[in-house]
Amino acid sequence: MINNIDVVIAGAGLSGLTAARALADDGKKVLVIEKNTQVGGHCYDYLNDKGILVQKYGPHIFHTKKKSVWNFMSRFTDWYYYHHEVKGLMDGQMVPIPFNLNSITSLFPRILAEKLESKLLEKYPLGSRVPILELKKSEDEDLQFLAQFVYEKIFLNYTAKQWGGKKPEELDSAVSARVPVLVSKDNGYFQDPYQGIPMKGYTKLMERMADHQNIHLLLNTRAEEVVEIKDGKIFIGGKTFSGKYIFTGPVDQLFGECYGELPYRSVDMKMETFAQEGYNQETGVVNYPNNYDFTRITEFKHFQRDSTMGYTTLCREFPQEYVKGKNAPFYIVNNKDSQELYEKYKALEDGVKNLYCLGRLGEYKYYNMDEAVASGLKLVEHF
């Protein structure tokens, strides 16, 4: 079989299957190796016995500004056109997250709220997303007050929970940019023109993605059982493989962690299903930046836009340290030291002909789902 394979891909998550399908559409023969018994990676979802579509690894809302990415995904699914909103518990009130002009109105006296809104609109364009650490540098005392308020009430404690006690200043600027003040009254968590959740779930979407005569899917198999990298060459079944090898797992583990382990953070997902008429919470996701040990609660039936179900399923997320073999790597810990370590592994990758590391773990990047799809498509275009 290997003699007829053009490309081997380790991992049947979103990045790997995007690349596999694009290659298969182009006439290439692709072998996809997946350690689990199903496709989907961290997008894996399933219908529970109450008919609720549960996302096993937390909330995934597909959103993108790129029409080409949306069109590619739409080949494999119909959508719930779901406009994602998030609330956060702050000073006993549920307010929109990201913190926006409506949040200001909810939390501050009217005269102060109007002053803050006016000063934000003087300095920043309507609709802009101002990173909180940037707003803290403002010379205006009122904007400094607002920045410090948001920093302490939303950002500081949530960051400490999410990143194991680290302060926002210790993290890469890309992390702080994800917690802005939104100069708008739009309560949407995303402002992308394309937003949705697959009608039958991400697992069904990716099963359709893999359903191609040029794709052979090998489940319940670890890549290292099939593929070996030695002396700058790729071997399959003991024979030199001249095709391309795309690896979507942790890049440090591909090379036996010879330079040490790259840091990741993990999450413990606690699921609870119980009788509930209507919704249990106002929005699909509610953040808890200052209360409790968990960071957020997701109520999945919001995503199906169906409040008539007599049951609901909640997911509480408890961030935790990543321990190999015990839990899964969810988030890269992006700082100067980790990037320097990653570059060492990138040099090893570059030293192996026809080896390409792809995706969140392979490229050691924080990717939204649309970015993971775009990265897979871009790699195939490069080929």
C-alpha positions as CSV (number, residue, x, y, z in Angstrom):
1,M,0.0,0.0,0.0
2,I,2.8,2.4,0.9
3,N,4.2,2.2,-2.6
4,N,1.0,4.0,-3.9
5,I,1.0,6.7,-1.1
6,D,2.1,10.2,-2.0
7,V,1.6,11.8,1.4
8,V,1.4,10.5,5.0
9,I,-0.3,12.7,7.6
10,A,-0.1,12.1,11.3
11,G,-3.3,13.3,13.0
12,A,-6.9,13.4,11.9
13,G,-7.8,16.8,13.5
14,L,-8.8,19.9,11.6
15,S,-5.3,20.8,10.2
16,G,-4.5,17.3,9.1
17,L,-7.8,16.5,7.5
18,T,-7.9,19.9,5.7
19,A,-4.5,19.1,4.1
20,A,-5.6,15.5,3.4
21,R,-8.8,16.6,1.6
22,A,-7.0,19.3,-0.4
23,L,-4.3,16.9,-1.5
24,A,-6.9,14.2,-2.3
25,D,-8.9,16.6,-4.4
26,D,-5.7,17.3,-6.3
27,G,-5.3,13.6,-7.1
28,K,-2.7,12.7,-4.4
29,K,-3.0,9.4,-2.5
30,V,-3.0,10.2,1.2
31,L,-2.6,8.0,4.3
32,V,-3.9,9.6,7.5
33,I,-2.8,8.0,10.8
34,E,-4.8,8.8,13.9
35,K,-4.1,7.5,17.4
36,N,-7.7,7.8,18.5
37,T,-10.6,5.6,17.4
38,Q,-12.3,8.6,15.7
39,V,-11.4,11.7,13.8
40,G,-11.9,15.2,15.1
41,G,-9.0,16.0,17.4
42,H,-10.0,18.7,19.9
43,C,-13.0,19.5,17.8
44,Y,-14.5,16.1,18.5
45,D,-18.2,16.2,19.4
46,Y,-21.1,13.8,19.9
47,L,-24.8,13.6,20.6
48,N,-25.5,12.5,24.1
49,D,-28.4,10.4,25.2
50,K,-30.6,13.6,25.7
51,G,-30.0,14.7,22.1
52,I,-27.6,17.5,23.0
53,L,-24.6,18.0,20.8
54,V,-21.7,18.0,23.3
55,Q,-18.2,19.3,22.4
56,K,-15.9,17.1,24.4
57,Y,-13.1,19.6,24.6
58,G,-15.0,22.8,25.2
59,P,-16.8,25.4,23.0
60,H,-15.8,25.6,19.3
61,I,-17.6,28.3,17.2
62,F,-16.3,28.5,13.7
63,H,-15.7,32.1,12.6
64,T,-13.6,33.6,9.9
65,K,-13.2,36.7,7.8
66,K,-12.0,34.6,4.9
67,K,-14.7,33.6,2.4
68,S,-12.4,31.0,0.8
69,V,-12.0,29.2,4.2
70,W,-15.8,29.4,4.9
71,N,-16.6,28.0,1.4
72,F,-14.1,25.1,1.9
73,M,-15.7,24.1,5.2
74,S,-19.2,24.6,3.8
75,R,-18.6,21.8,1.3
76,F,-18.9,19.3,4.2
77,T,-21.7,20.7,6.4
78,D,-24.8,22.8,6.7
79,W,-24.6,25.4,9.5
80,Y,-26.4,26.7,12.5
81,Y,-25.8,30.4,11.9
82,Y,-24.9,31.2,15.4
83,H,-23.8,34.6,16.6
84,H,-21.7,34.0,19.6
85,E,-22.1,36.1,22.8
86,V,-20.3,35.7,26.0
87,K,-21.1,37.1,29.4
88,G,-18.8,37.5,32.4
89,L,-19.7,37.6,36.1
90,M,-18.3,40.9,37.5
91,D,-19.3,42.6,40.7
92,G,-22.3,40.4,40.9
93,Q,-23.5,41.3,37.4
94,M,-23.4,39.5,34.1
95,V,-21.8,41.9,31.5
96,P,-20.8,41.4,27.9
97,I,-17.3,40.0,27.2
98,P,-15.2,41.4,25.5
99,F,-15.7,44.5,27.8
100,N,-17.5,47.0,25.6
101,L,-19.6,50.2,25.8
102,N,-22.6,48.2,27.1
103,S,-20.4,46.8,29.8
104,I,-19.4,50.3,30.9
105,T,-23.1,51.4,31.0
106,S,-23.9,48.3,33.1
107,L,-21.2,48.8,35.8
108,F,-20.7,52.6,36.2
109,P,-22.9,55.5,37.2
110,R,-24.4,57.2,34.2
111,I,-22.3,60.4,34.2
112,L,-19.0,58.4,34.5
113,A,-20.1,55.9,31.9
114,E,-20.9,58.7,29.4
115,K,-17.5,60.3,30.1
116,L,-15.6,57.1,29.5
117,E,-17.6,56.3,26.4
118,S,-16.9,59.8,25.0
119,K,-13.2,59.6,25.7
120,L,-12.9,56.1,24.1
121,L,-14.7,57.3,21.0
122,E,-12.4,60.4,20.8
123,K,-9.3,58.3,20.9
124,Y,-10.2,55.2,19.0
125,P,-12.4,54.4,16.0
126,L,-15.8,52.9,16.5
127,G,-15.5,49.1,16.4
128,S,-11.8,49.0,17.3
129,R,-10.4,46.4,19.7
130,V,-8.0,48.0,22.1
131,P,-5.7,45.6,23.9
132,I,-5.9,46.2,27.6
133,L,-2.2,46.5,28.1
134,E,-2.2,49.2,25.5
135,L,-5.1,51.1,27.1
136,K,-3.1,51.0,30.4
137,K,-0.5,53.2,28.8
138,S,-3.0,56.0,28.1
139,E,-2.1,59.5,29.3
140,D,-5.8,60.2,30.1
141,E,-6.6,59.6,33.8
142,D,-10.1,58.4,33.0
143,L,-8.9,55.9,30.4
144,Q,-6.2,54.8,32.8
145,F,-8.9,54.2,35.4
146,L,-11.0,52.2,33.0
147,A,-7.9,50.2,31.9
148,Q,-7.0,49.4,35.5
149,F,-10.6,48.4,36.3
150,V,-10.8,46.0,33.3
151,Y,-7.3,44.7,34.0
152,E,-8.2,43.8,37.6
153,K,-11.8,42.6,37.1
154,I,-11.4,40.6,33.9
155,F,-7.8,40.1,32.9
156,L,-5.6,39.6,36.0
157,N,-7.3,36.7,37.8
158,Y,-8.6,35.0,34.7
159,T,-5.0,35.0,33.3
160,A,-3.7,33.6,36.6
161,K,-6.2,30.7,36.5
162,Q,-5.7,30.0,32.8
163,W,-1.9,30.2,32.8
164,G,-0.9,28.8,36.2
165,G,-0.4,31.9,38.2
166,K,1.3,34.0,35.5
167,K,0.6,37.7,35.2
168,P,-0.5,39.2,31.8
169,E,2.8,41.0,31.4
170,E,4.6,37.6,31.5
171,L,2.8,36.3,28.4
172,D,3.2,37.1,24.8
173,S,1.4,40.2,23.5
174,A,-0.8,38.0,21.3
175,V,-2.5,36.6,24.5
176,S,-3.3,40.1,25.9
177,A,-4.6,41.2,22.5
178,R,-7.3,38.5,22.9
179,V,-8.7,40.4,25.9
180,P,-9.5,43.9,24.5
181,V,-11.8,46.7,25.3
182,L,-14.2,46.7,22.3
183,V,-15.2,50.3,21.3
184,S,-18.7,49.2,20.3
185,K,-22.2,48.3,21.5
186,D,-22.0,45.0,19.6
187,N,-22.2,42.2,22.2
188,G,-20.8,39.7,19.7
189,Y,-17.7,37.9,20.9
190,F,-16.5,37.8,17.3
191,Q,-16.9,40.5,14.6
192,D,-16.2,38.1,11.7
193,P,-18.8,38.1,8.8
194,Y,-18.9,34.2,8.8
195,Q,-19.9,32.5,12.0
196,G,-21.6,29.1,12.6
197,I,-21.6,25.7,14.2
198,P,-21.8,22.6,12.0
199,M,-25.5,21.3,11.9
200,K,-24.5,17.7,12.7
201,G,-21.3,18.6,14.5
202,Y,-17.6,18.8,13.8
203,T,-17.0,15.0,13.9
204,K,-19.6,14.5,11.1
205,L,-18.0,17.4,9.2
206,M,-14.6,15.8,9.4
207,E,-15.8,12.3,8.6
208,R,-17.2,13.8,5.4
209,M,-13.9,15.6,4.8
210,A,-12.1,12.3,5.1
211,D,-14.6,10.5,2.8
212,H,-12.6,10.4,-0.4
213,Q,-11.3,7.6,-2.6
214,N,-7.8,9.0,-2.3
215,I,-7.7,9.1,1.5
216,H,-7.0,6.0,3.5
217,L,-7.7,6.5,7.2
218,L,-5.8,4.4,9.7
219,L,-7.4,4.8,13.2
220,N,-6.3,3.6,16.6
221,T,-2.7,3.7,15.5
222,R,0.2,5.9,16.7
223,A,2.3,7.5,14.0
224,E,5.5,6.3,15.6
225,E,4.3,2.7,15.0
226,V,4.3,3.3,11.3
227,V,6.8,6.2,10.6
228,E,10.4,6.5,11.7
229,I,12.7,9.5,11.2
230,K,16.4,8.6,11.2
231,D,19.5,10.3,9.8
232,G,17.4,13.0,8.1
233,K,15.2,10.5,6.3
234,I,11.7,9.2,6.6
235,F,11.1,5.4,6.9
236,I,7.8,3.5,6.7
237,G,7.8,-0.2,7.5
238,G,11.6,0.0,7.4
239,K,11.7,1.3,3.9
240,T,12.7,4.8,2.8
241,F,9.7,6.9,2.0
242,S,10.2,9.5,-0.7
243,G,6.8,11.1,-0.4
244,K,5.8,13.9,2.0
245,Y,5.2,13.5,5.7
246,I,2.9,16.0,7.5
247,F,3.0,15.8,11.3
248,T,0.3,17.5,13.4
249,G,1.3,16.4,16.9
250,P,3.6,18.1,19.4
251,V,6.8,18.9,17.5
252,D,9.0,18.3,20.5
253,Q,7.6,14.8,20.9
254,L,8.3,14.1,17.2
255,F,12.0,14.4,18.1
256,G,11.9,12.6,21.4
257,E,12.1,15.9,23.3
258,C,15.8,15.8,22.8
259,Y,16.1,19.5,23.7
260,G,13.5,19.3,26.5
261,E,9.7,19.6,26.7
262,L,7.9,22.5,25.2
263,P,5.5,24.0,27.7
264,Y,1.7,23.6,27.3
265,R,-1.4,24.2,29.5
266,S,-4.2,21.7,29.7
267,V,-7.9,21.8,30.9
268,D,-10.0,19.4,32.9
269,M,-13.5,19.4,31.4
270,K,-16.3,18.6,33.9
271,M,-19.6,17.7,32.2
272,E,-22.9,17.7,34.0
273,T,-26.3,16.8,32.4
274,F,-29.6,17.4,34.3
275,A,-33.3,18.3,33.7
276,Q,-33.7,21.9,32.7
277,E,-36.6,23.6,30.9
278,G,-35.3,26.5,28.8
279,Y,-31.7,27.6,29.3
280,N,-29.7,27.5,32.5
281,Q,-27.6,30.6,31.6
282,E,-28.1,33.7,29.5
283,T,-25.5,32.9,26.8
284,G,-23.8,29.8,25.6
285,V,-20.6,30.7,27.4
286,V,-20.3,32.6,30.7
287,N,-16.8,33.5,32.0
288,Y,-15.9,33.6,35.7
289,P,-12.7,35.7,35.9
290,N,-12.8,36.2,39.7
291,N,-15.1,33.6,41.2
292,Y,-14.5,29.8,41.6
293,D,-11.6,27.7,40.3
294,F,-13.1,27.2,36.8
295,T,-12.7,29.9,34.1
296,R,-16.0,29.4,32.2
297,I,-19.2,27.4,31.9
298,T,-20.6,26.3,28.5
299,E,-24.2,25.4,27.9
300,F,-24.2,23.4,24.7
301,K,-27.9,23.5,23.7
302,H,-27.5,27.3,23.1
303,F,-25.4,26.2,20.1
304,Q,-28.3,24.2,18.7
305,R,-30.6,27.2,19.2
306,D,-33.2,24.9,20.8
307,S,-34.5,25.9,24.2
308,T,-37.3,23.3,24.1
309,M,-35.1,20.4,25.2
310,G,-36.1,19.1,28.7
311,Y,-32.4,18.6,29.6
312,T,-29.2,20.6,29.4
313,T,-25.5,19.8,29.5
314,L,-23.0,22.2,31.1
315,C,-19.2,22.1,30.9
316,R,-17.0,23.7,33.5
317,E,-13.3,24.3,32.5
318,F,-10.6,23.9,35.2
319,P,-7.2,24.9,33.8
320,Q,-4.3,22.7,34.8
321,E,-0.7,21.9,34.2
322,Y,0.0,19.7,31.2
323,V,1.5,16.4,32.2
324,K,2.4,14.1,29.3
325,G,0.5,10.8,29.4
326,K,-2.0,12.2,32.0
327,N,-3.9,14.9,30.0
328,A,-3.9,16.6,26.7
329,P,-1.9,19.7,25.5
330,F,-4.5,22.5,24.9
331,Y,-2.6,25.7,24.8
332,I,1.0,26.6,24.0
333,V,2.8,28.8,26.6
334,N,4.2,31.4,24.3
335,N,7.1,33.4,25.7
336,K,10.7,34.1,24.9
337,D,12.1,30.9,26.4
338,S,9.5,28.6,24.7
339,Q,10.0,30.3,21.3
340,E,13.8,29.8,21.5
341,L,13.2,26.1,22.4
342,Y,10.7,25.7,19.5
343,E,13.2,27.2,17.0
344,K,15.6,24.4,17.9
345,Y,13.0,21.8,17.0
346,K,12.1,23.8,13.9
347,A,15.7,23.5,12.8
348,L,15.5,19.7,13.2
349,E,12.3,19.7,11.1
350,D,14.0,21.7,8.4
351,G,16.8,19.2,8.4
352,V,14.5,16.4,7.3
353,K,13.6,16.4,3.6
354,N,9.9,16.4,2.9
355,L,8.9,16.7,6.6
356,Y,6.3,19.4,7.4
357,C,4.9,20.1,10.9
358,L,1.4,21.6,10.8
359,G,-1.2,23.0,13.1
360,R,-1.4,24.2,16.6
361,L,1.0,21.6,18.1
362,G,3.1,21.1,15.0
363,E,3.8,24.8,14.4
364,Y,3.6,25.7,18.1
365,K,1.1,28.5,17.5
366,Y,-2.2,29.5,19.0
367,Y,-4.6,28.9,16.1
368,N,-8.3,29.6,15.8
369,M,-10.1,27.0,13.8
370,D,-10.2,29.1,10.6
371,E,-6.4,29.7,11.0
372,A,-5.8,26.0,11.3
373,V,-7.8,25.4,8.0
374,A,-6.0,28.2,6.3
375,S,-2.6,26.8,7.3
376,G,-3.5,23.4,5.9
377,L,-4.7,24.9,2.6
378,K,-1.6,27.1,2.4
379,L,0.7,24.1,2.9
380,V,-0.9,22.2,0.1
381,E,-0.6,25.3,-2.2
382,H,3.1,25.3,-1.3
383,F,3.4,21.8,-2.5
